[in-house]
Amino acid sequence: MNETNLELQAIEALLARYQAGEWDALELGQRILHASIESRGNVTPDTDRARRTGFPEVIYASGKSPASIMSVLETLLVKHEEILVTRVSPEQARVISDAFSWTRWNHSARTLRVGQSAMPIAPEERMGDRTVGVVTAGTTDEAVALEARETLAWMGCRTVLIQDIGVAGPYRLLARVPELRECVAIVCVAGMEATLPTALGGHVACPVIAVPTSVGYGASLGGIAALLSMLNSCAANVTVVNIDAGFKAGYIAGLIATQLRLTRVPDGH
């Protein structure tokens, strides 16, 4: 019997006790919610998230002990083939990699992907019929772009990485436009004055998810100038996430690609 059937049986048992008059509606609701959360000391992994949102919980590692992260990983890997951990330090990565057999550590992206029974697939090896573009204005934006790309690989999305095509050399963007027009969504990472998403948005028919980075001189204010520039974009297909938020941009792009794959109309219809 699979886990879904076991979960349904557990809920049916709760409903039976409610129907028998043992609990009121509030108590029933609390019991059902509690059944989807497994407490492990000071953490409560959300083991039901994939059913609700399509993908399992992602672990944010910054500020957490390796032991705390591993505790959540152990719980989530019971149900899921692969779990993504973001903002991972080298020390955290070393300890966790020693404890789990199948891990992929990207030092630049600060991500760690942990497999249940197989090595996580590298972004450049991920195949699929829907491509998400990951674009940087400059190579100093690479770390944020790689966080987005590792997130997309974890979500099962094929990606193409195009770097260093910022508006200081407009011809560089124009040379890649044909390739970018094949993408179902594009993550565009830029610092400084951050005008690349607007310039790119005018050339493609897909959503452009703009990520401001903290790259820049004093007046960039740690990425605030880039953020405000992107928020004021006049390109209608540009939307914006937080400063240095490669994971968030990658996740949104991955949802777009996933929904397109799920709603694909068969050939000949």
Residue frames as qw, qx, qy, qz and C-alpha x, y, z in Angstrom:
[[0.000, 0.889, 0.457, 0.000, 0.00, 0.00, 0.00],
 [0.442, 0.439, -0.033, 0.782, 1.44, 3.40, -0.96],
 [0.228, -0.170, -0.450, 0.847, 1.83, 6.41, 1.33],
 [0.288, -0.145, -0.204, -0.924, -1.08, 8.29, -0.26],
 [0.636, -0.324, -0.614, -0.338, -3.48, 5.46, 0.63],
 [0.525, -0.263, -0.625, 0.514, -2.10, 5.33, 4.15],
 [0.036, -0.031, -0.185, 0.982, -2.66, 9.08, 4.55],
 [0.474, -0.227, -0.389, -0.756, -6.23, 8.75, 3.25],
 [0.643, -0.326, -0.692, 0.017, -6.91, 5.95, 5.72],
 [0.350, -0.179, -0.496, 0.774, -5.60, 8.10, 8.57],
 [0.195, -0.049, -0.027, -0.979, -7.88, 10.98, 7.58],
 [0.592, -0.263, -0.579, -0.496, -10.85, 8.63, 7.22],
 [0.550, -0.287, -0.700, 0.353, -10.17, 7.37, 10.75],
 [0.106, -0.118, -0.300, 0.941, -10.21, 10.95, 12.04],
 [0.394, -0.131, -0.313, -0.854, -13.48, 11.62, 10.20],
 [0.591, -0.291, -0.739, -0.144, -15.02, 8.51, 11.71],
 [0.380, -0.299, -0.606, 0.632, -14.28, 9.76, 15.23],
 [0.115, 0.055, 0.021, -0.992, -15.77, 13.15, 14.33],
 [0.519, -0.179, -0.529, -0.647, -18.91, 11.50, 12.96],
 [0.567, -0.302, -0.752, 0.149, -19.14, 9.43, 16.12],
 [0.339, -0.867, -0.191, -0.313, -19.37, 12.65, 18.12],
 [0.774, -0.333, -0.201, 0.499, -16.01, 12.34, 19.86],
 [0.359, -0.223, 0.063, 0.904, -14.74, 15.69, 18.48],
 [0.312, 0.816, 0.288, -0.392, -16.26, 18.93, 17.26],
 [0.674, 0.705, 0.105, 0.193, -15.34, 20.47, 13.88],
 [0.001, -0.919, 0.371, -0.132, -12.53, 22.58, 15.36],
 [0.640, -0.473, 0.606, 0.008, -10.90, 19.56, 16.99],
 [0.852, 0.326, 0.388, 0.129, -11.18, 17.60, 13.73],
 [0.462, 0.866, -0.084, 0.173, -9.47, 20.39, 11.78],
 [0.239, -0.820, 0.509, -0.107, -6.63, 20.61, 14.30],
 [0.795, -0.203, 0.571, 0.038, -6.11, 16.84, 14.20],
 [0.785, 0.545, 0.239, 0.171, -5.91, 16.82, 10.40],
 [0.223, 0.919, -0.266, 0.185, -3.43, 19.69, 10.39],
 [0.493, -0.658, 0.564, -0.076, -1.34, 17.99, 13.04],
 [0.901, 0.075, 0.424, 0.062, -1.26, 14.80, 10.98],
 [0.676, 0.692, 0.039, 0.249, 0.55, 16.63, 8.16],
 [0.076, 0.846, -0.403, 0.341, 3.30, 18.01, 10.42],
 [0.899, -0.173, -0.327, 0.235, 5.98, 15.86, 11.99],
 [0.241, -0.924, 0.244, -0.170, 7.79, 17.52, 14.86],
 [0.871, 0.096, -0.269, 0.401, 11.47, 16.73, 15.30],
 [0.519, -0.288, -0.268, 0.759, 12.75, 18.63, 18.32],
 [0.029, -0.603, -0.138, 0.785, 12.93, 22.32, 17.47],
 [0.179, 0.250, -0.534, -0.787, 11.85, 21.86, 13.82],
 [0.609, 0.329, 0.616, -0.376, 8.59, 20.81, 12.18],
 [0.114, -0.141, 0.728, 0.661, 9.12, 19.57, 8.61],
 [0.599, 0.357, 0.136, -0.704, 6.15, 20.12, 6.31],
 [0.335, -0.095, 0.907, 0.236, 5.72, 16.65, 4.87],
 [0.429, 0.598, 0.665, -0.128, 2.46, 17.60, 3.13],
 [0.059, 0.689, -0.127, -0.711, 3.79, 20.52, 1.08],
 [0.084, -0.169, 0.782, 0.594, 4.33, 18.61, -2.17],
 [0.131, 0.494, 0.857, 0.064, 0.69, 17.56, -2.23],
 [0.057, 0.823, 0.379, -0.419, -0.44, 21.15, -1.76],
 [0.074, 0.858, -0.187, -0.473, 2.05, 23.00, -3.92],
 [0.816, 0.558, -0.141, -0.052, 3.59, 20.44, -6.27],
 [0.575, 0.483, -0.515, 0.413, 7.08, 20.44, -4.72],
 [0.710, -0.462, -0.455, 0.275, 8.40, 19.45, -1.30],
 [0.338, -0.931, -0.004, 0.138, 9.72, 21.82, 1.33],
 [0.612, 0.561, -0.247, 0.499, 13.02, 23.55, 0.56],
 [0.677, -0.583, -0.243, 0.377, 15.40, 23.95, 3.50],
 [0.176, 0.897, -0.150, 0.376, 16.92, 27.39, 4.12],
 [0.835, -0.093, -0.380, 0.387, 20.23, 26.61, 5.80],
 [0.233, 0.533, -0.264, 0.769, 21.52, 29.99, 6.91],
 [0.348, -0.497, 0.360, -0.708, 21.63, 30.23, 10.68],
 [0.927, -0.206, -0.010, -0.314, 20.79, 26.57, 11.21],
 [0.430, -0.536, 0.726, 0.032, 23.02, 23.88, 12.69],
 [0.339, 0.283, -0.820, -0.364, 24.00, 20.93, 10.47],
 [0.055, 0.118, 0.954, -0.269, 22.19, 18.65, 12.92],
 [0.397, 0.465, 0.410, -0.677, 18.96, 20.60, 12.51],
 [0.466, 0.489, -0.422, -0.605, 19.22, 20.50, 8.72],
 [0.219, 0.196, -0.946, -0.134, 19.95, 16.78, 8.71],
 [0.255, 0.224, 0.809, -0.480, 16.98, 16.10, 10.94],
 [0.533, 0.530, 0.133, -0.646, 14.64, 17.74, 8.42],
 [0.375, 0.465, -0.685, -0.417, 16.36, 15.99, 5.52],
 [0.042, -0.065, 0.991, -0.108, 15.86, 12.59, 7.11],
 [0.406, 0.412, 0.624, -0.525, 12.14, 13.25, 7.43],
 [0.496, 0.622, -0.089, -0.599, 11.61, 14.67, 3.93],
 [0.234, 0.451, -0.794, -0.334, 13.69, 12.03, 2.14],
 [0.384, 0.105, 0.888, -0.229, 11.34, 9.31, 3.39],
 [0.517, 0.621, 0.503, -0.307, 8.75, 10.66, 0.95],
 [0.427, 0.874, -0.062, -0.222, 10.73, 12.49, -1.72],
 [0.899, 0.274, 0.037, 0.341, 13.45, 11.54, -4.18],
 [0.535, 0.245, -0.092, 0.804, 15.41, 14.77, -3.78],
 [0.275, -0.881, -0.327, 0.204, 15.49, 17.73, -1.41],
 [0.423, 0.635, -0.033, 0.646, 17.00, 21.16, -2.05],
 [0.514, -0.681, -0.247, 0.459, 18.91, 23.09, 0.62],
 [0.367, 0.791, 0.084, 0.482, 19.76, 26.75, -0.03],
 [0.088, -0.869, 0.281, -0.397, 22.27, 29.24, 1.41],
 [0.949, -0.273, -0.071, 0.137, 24.52, 26.44, 2.58],
 [0.141, -0.874, 0.464, 0.045, 27.95, 27.22, 4.04],
 [0.547, 0.464, -0.697, -0.002, 30.99, 25.07, 3.18],
 [0.105, -0.264, 0.845, -0.454, 31.07, 23.68, 6.72],
 [0.693, 0.141, 0.399, -0.583, 27.38, 22.75, 6.60],
 [0.764, 0.456, -0.322, -0.323, 27.89, 21.13, 3.20],
 [0.297, 0.449, -0.829, 0.152, 30.84, 19.09, 4.45],
 [0.325, -0.119, 0.786, -0.512, 28.99, 17.71, 7.48],
 [0.745, 0.290, 0.255, -0.544, 25.79, 16.92, 5.55],
 [0.661, 0.518, -0.485, -0.244, 27.67, 15.35, 2.63],
 [0.089, 0.364, -0.896, 0.238, 29.45, 13.05, 5.07],
 [0.439, 0.046, 0.716, -0.541, 26.08, 11.89, 6.43],
 [0.736, 0.472, 0.296, -0.384, 24.21, 11.34, 3.15],
 [0.684, -0.040, 0.605, 0.405, 25.35, 9.23, 0.21],
 [0.414, 0.512, 0.540, 0.524, 23.87, 11.21, -2.67],
 [0.118, -0.843, -0.209, 0.481, 24.63, 14.94, -2.59],
 [0.525, 0.529, 0.238, 0.623, 25.39, 17.68, -5.10],
 [0.346, -0.737, -0.173, 0.554, 27.14, 20.73, -3.61],
 [0.450, 0.680, 0.195, 0.546, 27.43, 23.91, -5.70],
 [0.496, -0.337, -0.272, 0.753, 29.87, 26.18, -3.90],
 [0.085, 0.114, 0.188, 0.972, 29.08, 29.27, -5.97],
 [0.412, -0.451, -0.489, -0.623, 25.31, 28.84, -5.73],
 [0.182, -0.257, 0.674, -0.668, 25.51, 27.85, -2.05],
 [0.821, -0.038, -0.063, -0.566, 23.05, 25.03, -2.74],
 [0.134, -0.258, 0.954, -0.070, 23.08, 21.42, -1.68],
 [0.770, 0.052, -0.248, -0.586, 20.79, 18.90, -3.36],
 [0.293, -0.294, 0.877, -0.240, 20.35, 15.63, -1.49],
 [0.627, 0.081, -0.581, -0.513, 19.04, 12.51, -3.22],
 [0.819, -0.289, 0.292, -0.401, 17.18, 9.64, -1.61],
 [0.883, -0.066, 0.455, 0.092, 18.74, 6.90, -3.74],
 [0.711, 0.430, 0.275, 0.483, 20.61, 8.53, -6.62],
 [0.377, -0.258, 0.029, 0.889, 22.92, 11.45, -7.39],
 [0.278, 0.790, 0.308, -0.451, 21.00, 14.64, -8.25],
 [0.655, 0.486, 0.377, 0.438, 21.21, 15.52, -11.94],
 [0.324, -0.331, 0.073, 0.883, 23.46, 18.46, -12.85],
 [0.354, 0.688, 0.213, -0.597, 21.66, 21.39, -14.54],
 [0.235, 0.570, -0.555, -0.558, 23.59, 20.96, -17.78],
 [0.022, 0.069, -0.982, -0.172, 22.50, 17.30, -17.95],
 [0.365, 0.397, 0.664, -0.517, 18.81, 17.91, -17.27],
 [0.032, 0.116, 0.710, 0.694, 16.71, 17.28, -20.38],
 [0.240, 0.548, 0.658, -0.457, 13.14, 18.26, -21.26],
 [0.316, 0.521, 0.587, 0.534, 10.88, 19.79, -23.89],
 [0.110, -0.954, -0.215, -0.179, 10.51, 23.11, -22.05],
 [0.641, 0.131, -0.219, 0.724, 13.57, 25.31, -21.59],
 [0.276, -0.934, -0.190, 0.120, 14.03, 28.07, -19.02],
 [0.531, 0.599, -0.175, 0.573, 16.68, 30.67, -19.75],
 [0.574, -0.727, -0.139, 0.350, 18.97, 31.89, -16.98],
 [0.492, 0.684, 0.053, 0.536, 20.69, 35.11, -18.02],
 [0.508, -0.631, -0.172, 0.561, 23.23, 37.36, -16.33],
 [0.235, 0.972, -0.018, -0.005, 24.23, 40.93, -17.12],
 [0.212, 0.760, -0.588, 0.176, 27.78, 40.23, -15.93],
 [0.701, 0.076, -0.692, 0.152, 29.83, 37.38, -14.55],
 [0.015, 0.214, -0.616, 0.758, 29.70, 38.98, -11.09],
 [0.664, -0.097, 0.111, -0.733, 26.02, 38.03, -11.07],
 [0.532, 0.194, -0.801, -0.194, 26.88, 34.36, -11.58],
 [0.036, 0.032, -0.886, 0.460, 26.34, 33.11, -8.02],
 [0.476, 0.245, 0.392, -0.748, 22.71, 34.28, -7.96],
 [0.647, 0.350, -0.405, -0.543, 22.10, 32.85, -11.44],
 [0.381, 0.206, -0.901, 0.028, 23.52, 29.48, -10.40],
 [0.238, 0.084, 0.749, -0.612, 21.22, 29.37, -7.38],
 [0.639, 0.346, 0.061, -0.685, 18.31, 29.81, -9.79],
 [0.587, 0.382, -0.635, -0.326, 19.67, 27.15, -12.13],
 [0.128, 0.124, -0.947, 0.267, 20.20, 24.56, -9.39],
 [0.435, 0.203, 0.535, -0.695, 16.65, 25.24, -8.21],
 [0.669, 0.403, -0.206, -0.590, 15.32, 24.65, -11.71],
 [0.425, 0.307, -0.847, -0.086, 17.30, 21.43, -12.06],
 [0.128, 0.012, 0.859, -0.495, 15.83, 20.22, -8.76],
 [0.548, 0.353, 0.329, -0.683, 12.36, 21.00, -10.17],
 [0.664, 0.218, 0.696, 0.164, 13.08, 18.88, -13.25],
 [0.413, 0.876, 0.132, -0.212, 13.47, 21.77, -15.70],
 [0.736, 0.240, 0.210, 0.598, 15.91, 22.01, -18.57],
 [0.114, -0.924, -0.047, 0.362, 17.88, 25.29, -18.56],
 [0.670, 0.483, 0.042, 0.562, 20.22, 27.26, -20.74],
 [0.448, -0.732, -0.094, 0.505, 22.75, 29.56, -19.02],
 [0.490, 0.659, 0.157, 0.549, 23.72, 32.71, -20.91],
 [0.523, -0.652, -0.189, 0.515, 26.17, 35.02, -19.18],
 [0.347, -0.447, 0.164, 0.808, 27.64, 38.49, -19.56],
 [0.243, 0.469, 0.601, 0.600, 25.18, 40.06, -22.01],
 [0.135, -0.681, -0.415, 0.588, 24.56, 43.33, -20.14],
 [0.362, 0.871, 0.331, 0.014, 23.46, 46.53, -21.85],
 [0.247, -0.778, 0.325, 0.478, 26.95, 48.05, -21.84],
 [0.059, -0.285, 0.776, 0.560, 27.42, 45.95, -24.98],
 [0.666, 0.268, 0.252, -0.649, 23.94, 45.76, -26.58],
 [0.589, 0.416, -0.590, -0.363, 25.13, 43.60, -29.47],
 [0.042, 0.214, -0.952, 0.216, 25.78, 40.76, -27.02],
 [0.480, 0.240, 0.627, -0.564, 22.10, 40.53, -26.12],
 [0.629, 0.502, -0.139, -0.577, 20.97, 40.79, -29.74],
 [0.336, 0.415, -0.825, -0.186, 23.19, 37.86, -30.70],
 [0.010, 0.005, 0.964, -0.265, 21.39, 35.60, -28.18],
 [0.510, 0.141, 0.187, -0.828, 17.81, 36.74, -28.81],
 [0.677, 0.137, -0.557, -0.462, 16.94, 33.85, -31.19],
 [0.430, 0.027, -0.866, 0.253, 17.96, 31.34, -28.53],
 [0.087, 0.085, 0.598, -0.792, 16.10, 33.18, -25.79],
 [0.557, 0.084, -0.149, -0.813, 12.91, 33.25, -27.85],
 [0.619, 0.005, -0.763, -0.187, 12.77, 29.46, -27.50],
 [0.162, 0.011, -0.785, 0.598, 12.42, 29.70, -23.71],
 [0.330, -0.620, -0.669, -0.243, 9.12, 29.41, -21.82],
 [0.391, -0.914, -0.104, 0.013, 10.42, 31.71, -19.08],
 [0.591, 0.478, -0.283, 0.584, 13.63, 33.61, -18.41],
 [0.578, -0.733, -0.165, 0.318, 15.38, 34.42, -15.15],
 [0.462, 0.700, -0.050, 0.542, 17.34, 37.63, -15.74],
 [0.663, -0.599, -0.196, 0.403, 19.95, 38.50, -13.11],
 [0.420, 0.615, 0.019, 0.667, 21.50, 41.99, -13.06],
 [0.445, -0.610, -0.308, 0.579, 23.11, 44.49, -10.73],
 [0.261, -0.029, 0.185, 0.947, 24.43, 48.01, -11.32],
 [0.329, 0.141, -0.010, -0.934, 21.63, 49.95, -13.07],
 [0.366, 0.168, 0.897, -0.182, 19.83, 46.68, -13.88],
 [0.487, 0.464, -0.069, -0.737, 18.31, 47.63, -17.23],
 [0.050, 0.212, -0.913, -0.345, 18.90, 44.24, -18.88],
 [0.266, 0.346, 0.877, -0.200, 15.47, 42.77, -17.98],
 [0.373, 0.703, 0.222, -0.563, 13.70, 45.65, -19.73],
 [0.227, 0.582, -0.580, -0.523, 15.88, 45.39, -22.81],
 [0.054, -0.069, 0.989, 0.123, 15.37, 41.62, -22.87],
 [0.343, 0.422, 0.714, -0.440, 11.64, 41.86, -22.22],
 [0.423, 0.645, -0.046, -0.635, 11.12, 43.78, -25.45],
 [0.281, 0.460, -0.747, -0.390, 12.53, 40.89, -27.49],
 [0.131, -0.008, -0.991, 0.020, 10.71, 37.84, -26.08],
 [0.549, -0.314, -0.351, -0.691, 7.13, 36.64, -25.63],
 [0.693, -0.299, -0.642, 0.137, 7.60, 34.86, -22.30],
 [0.484, -0.870, -0.080, -0.050, 7.70, 36.00, -18.66],
 [0.513, 0.483, -0.414, 0.575, 10.99, 37.58, -17.59],
 [0.674, -0.694, -0.243, 0.071, 11.68, 37.17, -13.88],
 [0.322, 0.748, -0.285, 0.505, 14.12, 39.89, -12.91],
 [0.780, -0.487, -0.259, 0.298, 16.55, 39.39, -10.02],
 [0.088, 0.920, -0.240, 0.296, 18.38, 42.47, -8.74],
 [0.838, -0.102, -0.337, 0.417, 21.79, 41.72, -7.28],
 [0.428, -0.868, -0.045, 0.250, 23.84, 43.57, -4.71],
 [0.682, 0.056, 0.250, 0.685, 26.61, 44.08, -7.29],
 [0.216, 0.850, 0.231, 0.421, 27.57, 47.71, -7.84],
 [0.353, 0.279, -0.315, 0.836, 29.32, 50.79, -6.51],
 [0.054, -0.124, -0.581, 0.803, 28.22, 53.00, -3.60],
 [0.423, 0.115, 0.010, -0.899, 25.06, 54.46, -5.14],
 [0.509, -0.064, -0.782, -0.355, 23.78, 50.97, -5.88],
 [0.500, -0.396, 0.367, -0.677, 22.97, 50.79, -2.15],
 [0.318, -0.191, 0.912, -0.174, 23.53, 47.06, -1.96],
 [0.084, 0.232, 0.914, 0.323, 21.07, 46.29, -4.75],
 [0.172, 0.628, 0.550, -0.523, 18.30, 48.72, -3.84],
 [0.202, 0.562, -0.278, -0.753, 19.00, 50.84, -6.93],
 [0.124, 0.104, -0.888, -0.430, 18.76, 47.73, -9.12],
 [0.070, 0.409, 0.881, -0.228, 15.56, 46.67, -7.38],
 [0.213, 0.664, 0.292, -0.655, 13.88, 50.03, -7.91],
 [0.168, 0.433, -0.551, -0.693, 15.03, 50.14, -11.53],
 [0.076, -0.081, -0.961, -0.253, 13.51, 46.73, -12.22],
 [0.109, 0.528, 0.740, -0.402, 10.28, 47.62, -10.42],
 [0.234, 0.698, 0.062, -0.674, 9.96, 50.62, -12.72],
 [0.268, -0.074, 0.784, 0.555, 10.46, 48.58, -15.89],
 [0.505, 0.375, -0.006, -0.777, 8.16, 49.59, -18.73],
 [0.349, 0.157, -0.857, -0.344, 8.34, 46.09, -20.26],
 [0.711, -0.247, 0.017, -0.658, 4.99, 44.48, -19.50],
 [0.924, -0.016, -0.376, -0.074, 6.37, 40.93, -19.25],
 [0.408, 0.351, -0.612, 0.580, 8.92, 41.73, -16.52],
 [0.667, -0.686, -0.163, -0.241, 8.24, 40.86, -12.89],
 [0.219, 0.650, -0.543, 0.485, 10.69, 41.23, -10.00],
 [0.810, -0.417, -0.397, 0.114, 11.84, 39.25, -6.97],
 [0.477, -0.868, 0.068, 0.121, 13.97, 40.29, -4.02],
 [0.163, 0.841, -0.516, 0.001, 17.66, 41.24, -4.07],
 [0.046, 0.469, -0.881, 0.032, 19.95, 38.25, -4.71],
 [0.699, 0.018, 0.546, -0.462, 16.89, 35.94, -4.63],
 [0.262, 0.343, -0.789, -0.437, 18.04, 33.38, -7.18],
 [0.093, 0.144, 0.973, -0.153, 16.06, 30.59, -5.53],
 [0.358, 0.525, 0.489, -0.598, 12.81, 32.54, -5.63],
 [0.408, 0.572, -0.326, -0.632, 13.23, 33.44, -9.31],
 [0.165, 0.238, -0.927, -0.238, 14.17, 29.90, -10.22],
 [0.207, 0.247, 0.887, -0.331, 11.20, 28.48, -8.33],
 [0.444, 0.580, 0.246, -0.637, 8.70, 30.77, -10.05],
 [0.377, 0.516, -0.579, -0.507, 10.20, 30.01, -13.47],
 [0.019, 0.110, -0.994, -0.011, 10.06, 26.31, -12.62],
 [0.369, 0.394, 0.688, -0.485, 6.37, 26.56, -11.76],
 [0.475, 0.601, -0.129, -0.630, 5.69, 28.22, -15.11],
 [0.294, 0.400, -0.808, -0.318, 7.55, 25.49, -16.99],
 [0.129, 0.048, 0.965, -0.223, 5.88, 22.75, -14.95],
 [0.462, 0.476, 0.466, -0.585, 2.38, 24.09, -15.55],
 [0.474, 0.564, -0.386, -0.555, 3.05, 24.32, -19.29],
 [0.161, 0.256, -0.945, -0.121, 4.24, 20.71, -19.29],
 [0.237, 0.205, 0.867, -0.388, 1.20, 19.52, -17.34],
 [0.473, 0.603, 0.356, -0.535, -1.26, 21.33, -19.62],
 [0.025, -0.376, 0.675, 0.634, 0.44, 20.42, -22.88],
 [0.767, 0.371, 0.138, -0.505, -2.04, 19.67, -25.67],
 [0.717, -0.072, 0.645, 0.252, -1.20, 16.39, -27.46],
 [0.022, -0.312, 0.579, 0.753, 0.02, 16.65, -31.05],
 [0.075, -0.229, -0.845, -0.478, -2.78, 16.55, -33.60],
 [0.123, -0.675, -0.700, 0.196, -5.39, 18.22, -31.32]]
